[in-house]
Structure formats: structure tokens, C-alpha cells
């Protein structure tokens, strides 16, 4: 077994580097709730500049970034248009209903990317007996749809339809900087058509916690109200914000390394008998693969891999996910592939027990 776990379960498994920890320890702090923490204020200014927005607010989690944005944009009974695999629909504990009282109208996109015609068809008529279409929400990159990138032209078309019909537009930009790294298109260009957008600090950027939500000055002032209401106000949060400052200065360019490692992993998995994967389908740091023809279920395969110091994520009996991040290097990918080959090879040579007839 490896001395450490090579953990592909998620990029949320990433940990602060020694240099980031040093920056955190040295941070100048103040009362964040009173907007007096200088390091938090610096992080927010950096994020607003990066995303081309007036202002930004530091929040404890990406989920809170989404939920605060939805609450600012919507009133009870309003409706949000999202993809069927959107994080806000599947992984935020029903927060849209619980915290905003809003409906969701889900679209069947292509790997999480829907188009302008789908939005146009989903917008409700102006009648008092139907929900009011209020917001279009886009996830860049897509999570459960495999890290796909929303093309800028599609974003512009989708948000154009929203504006034509009086809807606001929000970007869940948890992995927006991965899209920037993969395409060379600046985050502010992707973010430009949206009324609100946020970036996650605790995934590929390697911070321990937090996200930053950006928008107009008026939007952020409202966001502060719901930050308090949802319990997100903090005190000496500069220690956490310092990690974000360090990451934005040092970890953005290296996201391309994660994409290279994901490509290496996908190509290696594709060469292992029994694994079904299209290595050309993945452009960023998230890959999905099917193990049903290996003779092992996903949980069983993962259990054997954990014994060898490697972990993926199981999605169901046959589907697995792997996400590369700052704690996973090219050598770790090679080690993981060797472990997968070993486990599947052993399963292929182990005789199956025949059940006795009675």
C-alpha cells in the first residue's frame, strides 16, 4: 500500500500547500462581518477584477454562493432554468426550494450544456397561474456531466435570450478557471454576460474553504443581506481569505497540469480491458468511466484500489469518476493506472465459484 492515499474522488480533496499555509499564518485580519478584514477585502477586489464585476463577497462555500445568488434574483414562486445535472438541482439539499421558495425547470443539455432554443421554449408565458421565469443558471464547467466547457458563443446566445425576456443570468463558476485554462478565454469574458458569477477556491485552486461571489454593486449589497441571513458572516476570516489570495496569484496557471493528468489517466484507463471510456470526451479535470465489463462492481473495484493507496469515486454499481487536482501528479496517475491493471487482472484470473444446485 502507498504511504499516502492518491485521492481522485474529487478536487475538493485538494489540500493547502506549505506556501499557502505560510501565507495564511501571516495574514492580516480584522472583523469580516463589519467589512474590516483587509485580507478578505483584498481577495474580493481581486475576484471582482478577475471576473470583470463591480464588487464581490467572500462566502464559506460554493453552495452558499449559488444559494445567495438565487435568493437575490428570485422571489418565492419564481422559476430558475437549469440543466438536469446542475449542482444546484442535485447537490445542494433542495436549497432552491428551502431558501428561495423557487421552482426549477430543468433542461436536457448536451453534457450539461443547453442552447438558446431550449431556453426560449422553457420560458413561461406571462400568466398569473404559472410560475414566473426569472433566472437562467449555467454551470461552467459542468460537474456531473463530465467537466464539459460551455462555449462562449453558446453562453452569449443563452444569456441573450434571457435578457430579451426579462430574465437574469447566473453562472455557477465553481470550475470556471478550469475553462479558462483549457481554452485560453479569460474568465471575465465567460463571466461578462452574467448578472452574477462565483468561483470556488477549495477545488483546483487548493484552498481549504470558500468561494467568492461577484456582481454589480447593488447585487453584492443584497448578497450581503442573505449572507447574514444564511449564517455566512464571519469574523477574522482573513486567515481563510489569504489562501484565496495566494491561490489566485500562484495556482491559476497550473490548472492546465490537472487537465494533462486527466488526459493521461483517461487514455490509460481506455487501454485496460473491460473499462469503457472515451478519452477524447474530457477536456478538463473530470472523467467518468464504466467498469461493468471488468468482472467487478464499482464499489468492489474501489475497495481493492483503496487497499493499494488509490481512491476513485463510485457513482453507481458500474460508473466511476476521477478528478485530478493539485495533490495528484503525473507519477500518481501512473501509480493509479498500475493499481487498476493489477486489480482487474487479478479479477480476470480468479475462478468464479459455481453455485451448488439443490
MARZA-297235 format. One line per field, with one value per residue (C-alpha): z, x, y; residue number from 1. Coordinates in nm, 2 decimals. Each point is the difference from the previous one (the first is absolute). Example, Ala and Ser with C-alpha at 12.3 -4.5 7.8 and 13.67 -1.06 7.14 Angstrom:
BEGIN
pz = c(0.78,-0.07)
px = c(1.23,0.14)
py = c(-0.45,0.34)
seq = c(1,2)
This chain:
BEGIN
pz = c(0.00,-0.07,0.29,-0.09,-0.17,-0.36,0.00,-0.32,0.16,-0.05,-0.03,0.33,0.14,-0.09,0.30,0.07,-0.10,0.25,-0.17,0.02,0.37,0.06,-0.17,0.22,0.32,-0.09,-0.10,0.12,0.14,0.12,0.05,-0.32,0.10,0.04,-0.34,0.19,-0.09,-0.24,-0.14,-0.07,-0.16,-0.22,-0.11,-0.09,-0.20,-0.18,-0.09,-0.12,-0.23,-0.12,-0.09,-0.13,0.26,0.23,0.33,0.17,0.33,0.17,0.11,0.19,-0.29,-0.36,0.09,0.19,-0.30,-0.21,0.26,0.09,-0.37,-0.06,0.30,-0.13,-0.34,0.09,0.21,0.12,-0.30,-0.26,-0.22,-0.08,-0.32,0.04,-0.16,0.15,0.13,0.16,0.34,0.13,-0.09,0.12,0.27,0.21,0.22,-0.17,0.09,-0.28,0.14,0.36,-0.01,-0.30,-0.04,-0.37,-0.26,-0.23,-0.36,-0.12,-0.36,-0.16,-0.12,-0.19,0.28,0.22,-0.28,-0.12,-0.28,-0.07,-0.16,0.30,0.23,-0.23,0.01,0.38,0.08,0.14,-0.15,0.19,0.18,0.37,0.03,-0.09,0.17,-0.11,-0.20,0.18,-0.04,-0.23,0.18,-0.18,0.15,-0.13,-0.03,0.04,0.30,-0.03,-0.38,-0.01,0.02,-0.34,-0.09,-0.10,-0.33,0.02,-0.30,0.17,0.32,-0.19,-0.18,0.31,0.21,-0.30,0.01,0.37,-0.03,-0.29,0.23,0.32,0.17,0.20,-0.06,0.26,-0.05,0.24,-0.07,0.24,-0.26,-0.23,0.03,-0.14,-0.31,-0.02,0.03,-0.27,-0.26,0.06,0.02,0.30,0.30,-0.03,-0.36,0.10,0.30,-0.20,-0.10,0.35,0.27,0.26,0.00,0.26,0.01,0.24,0.20,0.15,-0.31,-0.25,0.16,0.31,0.27,0.32,-0.03,-0.18,-0.31,-0.13,-0.15,-0.23,-0.17,-0.01,0.30,0.06,-0.03,0.25,0.25,-0.02,0.02,0.33,0.15,-0.09,0.10,0.35,-0.02,-0.11,0.28,-0.22,0.17,0.16,0.23,-0.05,-0.34,-0.14,0.08,-0.24,-0.26,0.00,-0.15,-0.28,-0.06,-0.03,-0.23,-0.24,-0.02,-0.02,-0.09,-0.30,-0.27,0.14,-0.06,-0.35,0.17,0.15,-0.35,-0.14,0.29,-0.06,-0.37,0.10,0.24,-0.26,-0.27,0.25,0.12,-0.36,-0.06,0.28,-0.10,0.13,0.06,-0.23,-0.04,-0.28,0.08,-0.25,0.18,0.28,-0.03,0.36,0.33,0.03,-0.16,0.02,-0.09,0.01,0.16,-0.05,-0.24,0.24,0.20,0.30,0.13,0.05,0.38,0.00,-0.24,0.21,0.32,-0.16,-0.12,0.34,0.14,-0.25,0.09,-0.29,0.02,-0.27,0.06,-0.06,-0.16,-0.02,-0.05,-0.32,-0.04,0.16,0.00,0.03,0.05,-0.02,0.21,0.16,0.23,-0.30,-0.22,-0.32,0.21,0.20,-0.32,-0.10,0.34,-0.01,-0.35,0.12,0.30,-0.23,-0.23,0.29,0.16,-0.33,-0.11,0.32,-0.03,-0.36,0.12,0.31,-0.06,0.06,0.26,-0.14,0.20,0.11,-0.12,0.26)
px = c(0.00,0.11,0.12,-0.28,-0.33,0.00,-0.35,-0.18,-0.35,-0.03,0.21,-0.15,0.25,0.28,0.19,0.19,0.37,0.26,0.04,-0.38,0.01,0.27,-0.20,-0.30,0.21,0.13,-0.33,-0.11,-0.35,-0.30,-0.37,-0.14,-0.36,0.07,0.18,0.33,0.21,0.27,0.09,-0.37,-0.04,0.31,-0.13,-0.34,0.17,0.22,-0.30,-0.21,0.28,0.06,-0.37,-0.06,-0.26,-0.05,0.03,0.02,-0.07,0.19,-0.22,0.08,-0.10,-0.09,-0.35,-0.06,0.12,-0.27,-0.27,0.07,-0.01,-0.32,-0.16,0.11,-0.14,-0.32,-0.31,-0.22,-0.18,0.25,0.17,0.36,0.10,0.30,0.14,-0.13,0.35,0.06,0.16,-0.28,-0.26,0.18,0.25,-0.12,-0.25,-0.30,0.13,-0.18,-0.34,0.10,0.17,-0.15,-0.34,0.07,-0.09,0.26,-0.06,0.26,0.13,0.16,0.33,0.29,0.24,-0.16,0.00,-0.34,-0.07,-0.19,-0.29,-0.05,0.00,-0.25,-0.23,0.03,-0.10,-0.35,-0.27,-0.10,-0.30,-0.10,-0.06,0.36,0.34,0.19,0.31,0.26,0.35,0.22,0.29,0.30,0.27,0.35,0.16,-0.27,0.05,-0.22,0.01,0.37,0.18,-0.13,0.07,-0.28,0.11,0.00,-0.23,-0.26,0.03,-0.06,-0.30,-0.16,0.04,-0.12,-0.33,-0.02,0.04,-0.25,-0.26,0.09,0.18,0.32,0.30,0.23,0.31,0.10,0.37,0.13,0.25,-0.01,0.38,0.03,-0.18,0.24,0.30,-0.14,-0.10,0.21,-0.32,0.01,-0.23,-0.13,-0.11,-0.19,-0.15,-0.08,-0.36,-0.10,-0.16,0.17,0.29,0.22,0.32,0.09,0.32,0.00,0.02,0.28,0.14,0.08,-0.15,-0.15,-0.34,-0.20,-0.13,-0.03,-0.33,0.02,-0.25,-0.11,0.04,-0.38,0.00,0.28,-0.16,-0.31,0.22,0.15,-0.35,-0.06,0.36,-0.11,-0.34,0.15,0.26,0.30,0.14,0.34,0.25,0.38,-0.04,0.32,0.18,-0.23,0.00,0.38,-0.02,-0.22,0.24,0.29,-0.19,-0.10,0.36,0.16,-0.23,-0.21,0.25,0.08,-0.36,0.12,0.21,-0.32,-0.14,0.31,-0.01,-0.37,0.07,0.28,-0.23,-0.28,0.23,0.15,-0.34,-0.12,0.28,-0.10,-0.23,-0.35,0.00,-0.22,0.10,0.03,0.34,-0.08,-0.32,0.18,0.16,0.05,0.06,-0.31,-0.03,-0.27,0.04,-0.20,0.15,-0.29,0.20,0.29,-0.17,0.00,-0.26,0.10,0.00,0.20,0.26,0.03,0.04,0.29,0.16,-0.02,0.19,0.27,-0.01,-0.22,-0.36,-0.25,-0.37,-0.28,-0.31,-0.21,0.07,0.20,0.09,0.30,0.14,0.35,0.10,0.36,0.12,0.31,0.07,0.02,0.31,0.09,0.18,-0.31,-0.20,0.25,-0.03,-0.38,-0.01,0.24,-0.23,-0.31,0.18,0.11,-0.35,-0.18,0.26,-0.04,-0.37,0.03,0.21,-0.20,-0.23,-0.37,-0.16,-0.29,-0.31,-0.11,-0.33,-0.24)
py = c(0.00,0.36,0.21,0.25,-0.03,0.12,0.14,0.06,0.01,0.37,0.32,0.10,-0.25,0.25,0.14,0.32,0.00,0.10,0.34,0.05,-0.09,0.25,0.27,-0.09,0.02,0.34,0.15,0.34,-0.04,0.21,-0.03,-0.14,0.04,0.38,-0.01,0.09,-0.30,0.12,-0.34,-0.08,0.34,-0.06,-0.35,0.15,0.27,-0.25,-0.22,0.29,0.11,-0.36,-0.03,0.35,0.09,0.30,-0.18,-0.34,-0.17,-0.28,-0.29,-0.32,-0.24,-0.02,-0.13,0.32,0.20,-0.16,0.02,0.36,0.09,-0.19,0.18,0.35,-0.07,-0.18,0.03,-0.29,-0.15,0.11,-0.26,-0.07,-0.16,-0.25,-0.31,-0.33,-0.08,0.34,0.01,0.23,-0.27,-0.31,0.08,0.29,-0.17,0.16,0.34,0.17,-0.10,0.03,0.34,0.18,-0.17,-0.03,-0.26,-0.16,-0.07,-0.25,-0.03,-0.30,0.14,-0.16,-0.09,0.27,0.26,0.12,0.24,0.32,-0.17,-0.22,0.31,0.17,-0.30,-0.03,0.36,0.01,0.22,0.31,-0.14,0.03,-0.38,-0.11,0.05,0.31,-0.08,0.21,-0.14,-0.21,-0.18,-0.14,-0.23,0.05,-0.25,-0.27,-0.22,-0.31,0.03,-0.06,0.33,0.12,0.36,0.24,0.17,0.38,0.03,-0.23,0.20,0.33,-0.15,-0.15,0.32,0.20,-0.18,0.05,0.37,0.03,-0.16,0.20,-0.29,0.04,-0.23,-0.17,-0.21,-0.27,0.04,-0.26,-0.11,0.31,0.03,-0.35,0.12,0.29,-0.23,-0.23,0.26,0.31,0.20,0.24,-0.07,0.36,-0.07,-0.31,0.19,0.32,-0.09,-0.10,0.21,-0.22,-0.24,-0.18,-0.20,-0.28,0.03,-0.35,-0.22,0.03,0.31,-0.20,0.22,-0.15,0.17,0.27,0.16,0.36,0.13,0.30,0.23,0.36,0.22,-0.02,-0.38,-0.04,0.23,-0.22,-0.31,0.13,0.00,-0.37,-0.09,0.11,-0.16,-0.34,0.02,0.07,0.31,-0.06,0.18,-0.02,-0.18,0.14,-0.32,-0.18,0.28,0.00,-0.34,0.13,0.30,-0.24,-0.24,0.28,0.12,-0.35,-0.28,0.11,-0.08,-0.34,-0.12,-0.10,-0.27,-0.15,-0.02,-0.17,-0.25,-0.07,-0.07,-0.24,-0.18,-0.02,-0.14,-0.25,-0.12,-0.04,-0.24,-0.23,-0.29,0.03,0.37,0.21,0.36,0.25,0.17,0.28,0.09,0.18,0.35,0.10,-0.19,-0.23,-0.34,-0.27,-0.37,-0.32,-0.31,-0.24,-0.22,-0.05,-0.26,0.23,0.25,0.36,-0.03,-0.33,0.15,0.31,-0.21,-0.19,0.32,0.17,-0.30,0.11,0.36,0.13,0.12,0.10,0.09,-0.25,0.14,-0.32,-0.38,0.05,0.37,0.17,0.35,0.13,0.37,0.12,0.29,0.16,-0.30,-0.24,0.00,-0.19,-0.27,-0.05,-0.05,-0.27,-0.16,0.00,-0.16,-0.27,-0.07,-0.02,-0.24,-0.22,-0.02,-0.06,-0.25,-0.19,-0.01,-0.14,-0.29,-0.09,-0.29,0.08,-0.23,-0.20,-0.01,-0.35,-0.12,-0.14)
seq = c(1,2,3,4,5,6,7,8,9,10,11,12,13,14,15,16,17,18,19,20,21,22,23,24,25,26,27,28,29,30,31,32,33,34,35,36,37,38,39,40,41,42,43,44,45,46,47,48,49,50,51,52,53,54,55,56,57,58,59,60,61,62,63,64,65,66,67,68,69,70,71,72,73,74,75,76,77,78,79,80,81,82,83,84,85,86,87,88,89,90,91,92,93,94,95,96,97,98,99,100,101,102,103,104,105,106,107,108,109,110,111,112,113,114,115,116,117,118,119,120,121,122,123,124,125,126,127,128,129,130,131,132,133,134,135,136,137,138,139,140,141,142,143,144,145,146,147,148,149,150,151,152,153,154,155,156,157,158,159,160,161,162,163,164,165,166,167,168,169,170,171,172,173,174,175,176,177,178,179,180,181,182,183,184,185,186,187,188,189,190,191,192,193,194,195,196,197,198,199,200,201,202,203,204,205,206,207,208,209,210,211,212,213,214,215,216,217,218,219,220,221,222,223,224,225,226,227,228,229,230,231,232,233,234,235,236,237,238,239,240,241,242,243,244,245,246,247,248,249,250,251,252,253,254,255,256,257,258,259,260,261,262,263,264,265,266,267,268,269,270,271,272,273,274,275,276,277,278,279,280,281,282,283,284,285,286,287,288,289,290,291,292,293,294,295,296,297,298,299,300,301,302,303,304,305,306,307,308,309,310,311,312,313,314,315,316,317,318,319,320,321,322,323,324,325,326,327,328,329,330,331,332,333,334,335,336,337,338,339,340,341,342,343,344,345,346,347,348,349,350,351,352,353,354,355,356,357,358)
